[in-house]
Amino acid sequence: PIASFDVPSLGFADRLVGDGPSADQRVTVTNTGTAPLNVASVTIGGTDSGEFAVSDETCAGAPVAPGADCVVDVAFDPTSTGAKSAQLVLASDTTSSPDQIALSGTAVAAPTACQSSIHYGRPA
């Protein structure tokens, strides 16, 4: 089996901290080998692994036939500001396992409320 990703990486748009998870981005994994692909797990790893999440996937649990594919949906849900990076990790029975693609996104601070009292002249 050979696990081939349809994209080399996923880049997420800037996301406000505390705004909840982003819309999912989908990765399609195709078995380009000649034997069934058996995926043991699909996880997030790396420096900022807690800032990303696998929200759904169809890869683990059942063999992926040669020529067939499965999908992994990933969301960005930052908890602190700054540039974030991690990897989507696919552990399987391929010789290249674990196969990975890079994840990145930037978390920005929510705007702060500003209240201003400006008085012109004297109150009547």
Solvent accessible surface area in square Angstrom, and as a share of the most:
residue,aa,sasa,rsa
1,P,46,0.29
2,I,99,0.50
3,A,12,0.09
4,S,39,0.25
5,F,43,0.18
6,D,88,0.46
7,V,46,0.26
8,P,117,0.74
9,S,56,0.36
10,L,11,0.05
11,G,53,0.51
12,F,18,0.08
13,A,85,0.66
14,D,97,0.50
15,R,58,0.21
16,L,63,0.31
17,V,40,0.23
18,G,72,0.70
19,D,79,0.41
20,G,26,0.25
21,P,83,0.52
22,S,20,0.13
23,A,88,0.68
24,D,72,0.37
25,Q,55,0.24
26,R,139,0.51
27,V,0,0.00
28,T,33,0.19
29,V,0,0.00
30,T,39,0.23
31,N,0,0.00
32,T,78,0.45
33,G,11,0.11
34,T,137,0.80
35,A,40,0.31
36,P,68,0.43
37,L,0,0.00
38,N,68,0.35
39,V,11,0.06
40,A,84,0.65
41,S,42,0.27
42,V,18,0.11
43,T,66,0.39
44,I,32,0.16
45,G,20,0.19
46,G,45,0.44
47,T,124,0.72
48,D,31,0.16
49,S,39,0.25
50,G,67,0.65
51,E,18,0.08
52,F,9,0.04
53,A,48,0.37
54,V,43,0.25
55,S,63,0.41
56,D,84,0.43
57,E,54,0.24
58,T,85,0.49
59,C,0,0.00
60,A,36,0.28
61,G,81,0.78
62,A,65,0.50
63,P,89,0.56
64,V,10,0.06
65,A,54,0.42
66,P,60,0.38
67,G,62,0.60
68,A,39,0.30
69,D,82,0.42
70,C,6,0.04
71,V,30,0.17
72,V,0,0.00
73,D,12,0.06
74,V,0,0.00
75,A,4,0.03
76,F,0,0.00
77,D,50,0.26
78,P,2,0.01
79,T,100,0.58
80,S,53,0.34
81,T,77,0.45
82,G,32,0.30
83,A,87,0.67
84,K,20,0.08
85,S,54,0.35
86,A,0,0.00
87,Q,57,0.25
88,L,0,0.00
89,V,26,0.15
90,L,1,0.00
91,A,30,0.23
92,S,20,0.13
93,D,70,0.36
94,T,12,0.07
95,T,150,0.87
96,S,70,0.45
97,S,37,0.24
98,P,72,0.45
99,D,19,0.10
100,Q,93,0.41
101,I,9,0.05
102,A,51,0.40
103,L,1,0.01
104,S,52,0.34
105,G,7,0.07
106,T,51,0.29
107,A,2,0.02
108,V,53,0.30
109,A,68,0.53
110,A,53,0.41
111,P,114,0.72
112,T,125,0.73
113,A,109,0.85
114,C,121,0.72
115,Q,170,0.76
116,S,79,0.51
117,S,87,0.56
118,I,114,0.58
119,H,152,0.68
120,Y,187,0.71
121,G,66,0.64
122,R,225,0.82
123,P,128,0.80
124,A,154,1.19
